[in-house]
């Protein structure tokens, strides 16, 4: 390979690695899923997080593309969805909704809303926190009365 061809190849590789000058944008959505033990719609000391609960997040980008994400909560009851994309395709609005809880004793959705819709206007690298999703127990303990 002569020096002109090597220089051209290096420029092409550099352009591909740099993304052709397009800025990358990173967004993150996170939230928690909690067992509302007393079914009082308030998170208190008697409530506990739900590990393994499923949450769906649907986002529409600036370019009009619909992106569907599926997330599961970790041992702290937290789910996270993150994406890196060109700034021109960044999330514009999203809908997060609980899908299921795999806990036999706390599997009934306690929220009156089927999901939380929000505009995603965070700068790159910042996360949007969704209010906790609540599940009710199949039977409320006596001490809650």
Backbone bond lengths (Angstrom), bond angles and torsions (degrees), N, CA, C in turn:
res aa  C-N    CA-C-N  psi(-1)  N-CA   C-N-CA  omega(-1)  CA-C   N-CA-C  phi
1 X - - - 1.444 - - 1.532 107.12 -
2 X 1.364 116.30 128.86 1.463 118.93 178.67 1.526 110.23 -78.90
3 X 1.321 116.71 171.83 1.466 120.85 -173.82 1.521 112.43 -67.29
4 X 1.332 119.00 -32.32 1.470 121.36 178.61 1.528 110.20 -67.85
5 X 1.326 116.93 -42.18 1.472 121.10 178.75 1.524 110.23 -66.97
6 X 1.326 116.77 -38.83 1.466 120.48 178.96 1.524 110.53 -65.62
7 X 1.331 117.21 -40.08 1.467 120.91 178.06 1.517 110.92 -64.93
8 X 1.341 117.49 -43.95 1.468 122.14 177.89 1.519 110.47 -61.06
9 X 1.315 118.00 -43.79 1.463 122.25 179.26 1.528 110.60 -63.00
10 X 1.321 117.19 -40.50 1.458 120.96 179.97 1.526 111.17 -65.81
11 X 1.328 117.27 -38.53 1.462 121.38 178.20 1.520 110.57 -66.21
12 X 1.340 117.89 -41.26 1.464 122.08 178.45 1.525 110.27 -63.27
13 X 1.321 117.77 -45.49 1.459 121.74 178.95 1.522 110.26 -62.31
14 X 1.325 117.93 -44.04 1.450 122.17 179.39 1.531 110.88 -62.91
15 X 1.325 117.99 -41.29 1.468 121.75 178.54 1.523 111.23 -63.78
16 X 1.327 116.61 -40.16 1.470 120.40 178.56 1.522 110.26 -66.64
17 X 1.327 117.44 -44.28 1.455 121.41 -179.46 1.525 111.91 -65.70
18 X 1.302 117.91 -34.90 1.456 121.06 -178.95 1.522 112.20 -86.15
19 X 1.301 117.78 -3.51 1.452 120.83 177.80 1.514 112.84 76.04
20 X 1.306 117.37 21.35 1.447 119.99 177.44 1.531 112.59 65.74
21 X 1.324 118.37 22.17 1.450 121.03 177.64 1.521 113.69 90.57
22 X 1.322 119.36 -3.94 1.463 121.18 179.38 1.515 109.49 -74.78
23 X 1.350 115.60 136.64 1.450 119.85 178.65 1.517 110.71 -79.78
24 X 1.299 116.10 138.08 1.462 120.66 176.39 1.523 108.92 -90.09
25 X 1.305 115.76 145.77 1.461 122.82 178.31 1.518 108.00 -126.38
26 X 1.318 117.36 136.60 1.459 121.72 178.14 1.520 109.13 -121.48
27 X 1.326 115.19 128.26 1.458 121.01 177.10 1.514 110.36 -120.87
28 X 1.322 116.13 154.89 1.459 120.78 178.88 1.522 109.20 -145.08
29 X 1.312 115.26 137.97 1.457 122.35 176.05 1.515 106.45 -123.08
30 X 1.327 116.04 134.06 1.462 119.01 177.95 1.516 109.76 -142.07
31 X 1.297 114.53 156.79 1.459 120.67 178.12 1.515 109.53 -166.48
32 X 1.337 116.04 -178.85 1.465 121.40 -179.59 1.514 109.62 -126.36
33 X 1.327 114.69 158.73 1.457 122.03 173.02 1.518 106.46 -125.25
34 X 1.350 115.66 127.93 1.460 121.86 -171.57 1.518 110.37 -128.82
35 X 1.333 116.62 143.90 1.457 122.22 171.48 1.521 106.60 -86.74
36 X 1.327 115.90 114.45 1.465 123.35 179.65 1.531 107.14 -86.66
37 X 1.314 116.70 82.05 1.463 124.24 -170.31 1.527 112.80 -52.44
38 X 1.326 118.22 -43.34 1.468 121.03 -178.50 1.534 112.41 -90.16
39 X 1.314 117.40 1.37 1.473 122.98 179.17 1.522 111.73 52.42
40 X 1.347 115.40 40.47 1.459 120.13 -178.49 1.532 112.82 -104.99
41 X 1.315 117.26 8.04 1.470 124.69 178.92 1.527 112.82 60.78
42 X 1.322 116.45 21.82 1.465 121.71 176.29 1.525 107.84 -131.97
43 X 1.312 115.63 136.56 1.462 119.29 179.40 1.519 108.65 -83.65
44 X 1.326 115.21 119.49 1.461 121.41 -178.79 1.513 111.19 -128.62
45 X 1.341 116.39 -174.39 1.465 120.59 -176.70 1.531 113.47 -66.48
46 X 1.325 118.09 -21.54 1.466 121.11 179.74 1.532 112.25 -80.17
47 X 1.313 117.33 -16.76 1.471 121.84 -176.72 1.525 110.89 -81.50
48 X 1.306 116.10 157.32 1.461 119.84 179.18 1.525 109.61 -141.41
49 X 1.331 115.20 155.58 1.458 121.09 -179.27 1.522 109.81 -74.79
50 X 1.329 115.17 156.64 1.461 120.59 178.71 1.520 110.18 -111.42
51 X 1.295 115.85 116.02 1.460 121.62 176.30 1.518 108.60 -82.98
52 X 1.330 117.31 138.94 1.457 122.08 176.03 1.514 115.02 83.19
53 X 1.328 118.68 6.86 1.461 120.93 176.81 1.526 108.91 -70.89
54 X 1.325 116.14 144.41 1.459 121.76 -176.56 1.530 110.52 -99.86
55 X 1.329 115.42 135.66 1.459 122.70 179.29 1.527 108.26 -131.68
56 X 1.333 116.44 138.18 1.465 121.74 175.31 1.517 108.37 -107.47
57 X 1.323 116.02 138.41 1.459 121.88 176.65 1.523 107.45 -127.54
58 X 1.315 115.65 124.39 1.459 122.87 -179.34 1.522 107.30 -116.07
59 X 1.319 117.95 125.29 1.466 121.53 -178.94 1.524 110.17 -126.10
60 X 1.323 114.81 145.64 1.463 121.67 173.58 1.520 106.39 -110.46
61 X 1.319 116.02 131.12 1.459 120.74 -178.34 1.523 110.42 -88.95
62 X 1.329 115.58 168.97 1.471 121.35 177.24 1.525 111.06 -57.89
63 X 1.336 116.90 -32.37 1.463 120.62 -178.95 1.528 112.20 -83.65
64 X 1.355 117.69 -0.21 1.460 121.10 177.06 1.521 115.16 92.12
65 X 1.322 117.40 2.36 1.464 120.66 178.15 1.529 109.80 -75.73
66 X 1.324 115.87 140.07 1.463 121.45 178.21 1.527 107.84 -100.79
67 X 1.325 115.89 124.75 1.462 121.67 -179.91 1.523 108.71 -116.63
68 X 1.322 116.31 131.42 1.458 122.03 -178.00 1.523 109.02 -115.81
69 X 1.335 116.50 125.26 1.455 122.06 -179.07 1.525 109.67 -118.87
70 X 1.308 115.43 151.07 1.462 122.40 176.26 1.518 106.55 -125.74
71 X 1.334 116.34 132.92 1.464 119.95 -179.15 1.519 109.48 -137.49
72 X 1.311 115.30 154.52 1.466 122.65 176.88 1.524 107.96 -124.11
73 X 1.317 115.63 145.43 1.461 119.45 -179.96 1.524 111.39 -75.35
74 X 1.318 114.53 149.04 1.465 120.79 177.57 1.537 109.74 -89.18
75 X 1.311 117.21 -167.55 1.465 121.76 -177.07 1.534 112.82 -65.90
76 X 1.319 117.14 -15.07 1.464 121.21 177.30 1.531 111.42 -99.85
77 X 1.341 116.68 7.40 1.453 120.88 179.33 1.517 113.91 77.17
78 X 1.322 117.29 15.20 1.463 122.41 -175.62 1.532 110.41 -102.68
79 X 1.336 115.92 134.35 1.465 121.38 171.82 1.526 107.84 -114.30
80 X 1.321 115.66 150.73 1.464 121.41 -179.45 1.517 109.27 -140.20
81 X 1.324 115.39 137.36 1.461 122.83 172.72 1.523 105.68 -126.12
82 X 1.324 117.73 129.51 1.463 121.16 179.88 1.521 109.31 -139.30
83 X 1.321 115.39 149.90 1.463 120.62 -177.85 1.519 108.35 -151.76
84 X 1.326 116.02 142.11 1.454 122.32 171.90 1.516 107.28 -116.66
85 X 1.322 116.22 130.31 1.459 121.69 -176.08 1.525 108.77 -153.81
86 X 1.326 117.49 171.13 1.466 118.49 175.52 1.533 110.57 -62.49
87 X 1.316 116.93 145.81 1.466 122.57 179.58 1.537 111.45 -52.91
88 X 1.312 117.13 -35.49 1.472 121.15 -178.46 1.530 112.85 -69.10
89 X 1.333 117.59 -16.63 1.468 121.70 -179.35 1.520 112.73 -110.08
90 X 1.305 118.78 9.89 1.460 122.15 -174.61 1.529 112.39 -58.32
91 X 1.344 115.20 159.59 1.460 120.66 178.52 1.523 110.08 -60.90
92 X 1.315 115.78 139.20 1.458 120.89 176.33 1.529 110.82 -108.96
93 X 1.329 115.91 -45.50 1.468 120.05 176.09 1.520 108.31 -145.93
94 X 1.319 115.48 153.13 1.465 120.90 -176.60 1.522 110.86 -140.63
95 X 1.305 115.02 159.71 1.456 123.28 174.18 1.521 107.05 -131.97
96 X 1.332 116.66 123.34 1.471 121.60 176.14 1.516 106.94 -111.01
97 X 1.339 116.65 135.15 1.462 119.03 178.44 1.523 110.44 -146.99
98 X 1.324 115.54 143.95 1.466 119.17 178.41 1.529 109.51 -73.55
99 X 1.312 116.35 143.23 1.465 121.18 179.88 1.515 110.71 -107.72
100 X 1.336 116.29 -52.01 1.461 118.19 -178.97 1.520 111.32 -161.93
101 X 1.320 113.35 157.14 1.455 121.47 172.75 1.522 105.53 -119.40
102 X 1.305 116.41 134.02 1.462 120.29 -178.08 1.521 112.19 -93.14
103 X 1.322 116.58 16.92 1.455 121.39 -178.91 1.522 109.20 -98.60
104 X 1.314 116.72 118.57 1.466 121.69 -177.58 1.518 112.53 -56.82
105 X 1.317 116.72 -38.97 1.466 119.92 -175.15 1.523 113.75 -85.97
106 X 1.318 117.84 -5.52 1.468 120.07 -179.30 1.521 108.78 -148.14
107 X 1.324 116.59 72.52 1.455 120.97 -172.78 1.526 114.82 -121.88
108 X 1.324 117.36 -2.44 1.463 120.63 -178.58 1.528 108.67 -93.90
109 X 1.334 117.05 125.52 1.456 119.35 -179.22 1.520 110.74 -61.05
110 X 1.319 116.12 131.35 1.451 120.82 -177.04 1.515 113.71 -100.97
111 X 1.310 117.75 -13.30 1.460 120.70 -179.91 1.523 110.11 -77.71
112 X 1.303 116.27 142.87 1.456 119.37 177.00 1.529 110.73 -78.30
113 X 1.319 116.89 -17.27 1.470 121.25 -179.78 1.523 109.55 -98.82
114 X 1.310 115.83 145.89 1.458 118.73 178.56 1.520 111.65 -81.44
115 X 1.316 117.29 -9.72 1.453 120.38 179.39 1.513 111.17 -177.20
116 X 1.320 115.69 176.88 1.458 122.40 178.96 1.521 107.47 -122.45
117 X 1.344 115.78 118.53 1.455 121.00 178.02 1.521 108.24 -99.67
118 X 1.332 116.77 138.70 1.462 119.81 -179.54 1.521 110.66 -153.18
119 X 1.323 114.93 155.94 1.455 121.85 174.28 1.513 106.82 -86.90
120 X 1.316 116.31 133.49 1.463 119.74 179.28 1.519 107.65 -96.97
121 X 1.322 116.99 102.16 1.462 120.73 -179.02 1.525 112.19 -121.61
122 X 1.301 116.65 28.45 1.464 121.80 -179.97 1.531 110.22 -83.01
123 X 1.331 116.42 143.48 1.471 118.75 174.15 1.528 110.45 -69.70
124 X 1.291 115.54 163.83 1.460 121.42 -179.62 1.518 111.29 -53.24
125 X 1.318 115.09 134.64 1.457 120.99 176.88 1.516 114.77 88.81
126 X 1.323 118.60 -3.20 1.461 121.57 -179.95 1.531 109.40 -107.16
127 X 1.321 115.95 147.56 1.459 119.14 -177.59 1.525 111.83 -104.61
128 X 1.305 114.68 155.81 1.464 122.79 174.48 1.525 106.15 -106.99
129 X 1.312 117.11 127.31 1.455 120.76 179.80 1.520 109.56 -101.11
130 X 1.335 115.30 126.35 1.458 122.46 -179.84 1.527 107.91 -92.84
131 X 1.333 116.76 142.66 1.463 119.67 178.45 1.532 109.35 -58.25
132 X 1.312 117.81 151.59 1.475 119.97 -177.23 1.528 113.01 -62.71
133 X 1.317 115.06 142.82 1.460 121.22 171.83 1.517 107.53 -89.67
134 X 1.320 116.44 138.14 1.459 121.26 -176.99 1.522 111.21 -112.25
135 X 1.325 114.73 140.09 1.465 122.05 171.16 1.516 107.11 -118.19
136 X 1.331 116.05 145.02 1.466 121.81 178.92 1.516 109.80 -99.52
137 X 1.316 115.92 150.95 1.469 118.74 175.18 1.531 109.99 -74.71
138 X 1.323 116.20 158.84 1.465 120.20 178.30 1.523 110.95 -65.88
139 X 1.329 117.43 -29.43 1.464 120.40 173.34 1.538 107.87 -141.69
140 X 1.327 115.43 134.80 1.462 121.56 -177.55 1.527 109.02 -81.99
141 X 1.322 117.56 131.48 1.467 120.78 179.52 1.528 112.06 -60.84
142 X 1.314 117.54 152.41 1.465 124.02 -178.70 1.534 110.97 -60.68
143 X 1.335 116.78 -37.44 1.469 119.10 -176.49 1.528 112.83 -64.38
144 X 1.326 119.00 -11.58 1.466 122.04 -179.49 1.535 111.60 -81.53
145 X 1.295 118.08 -17.17 1.474 120.69 -175.44 1.486 114.12 -71.86
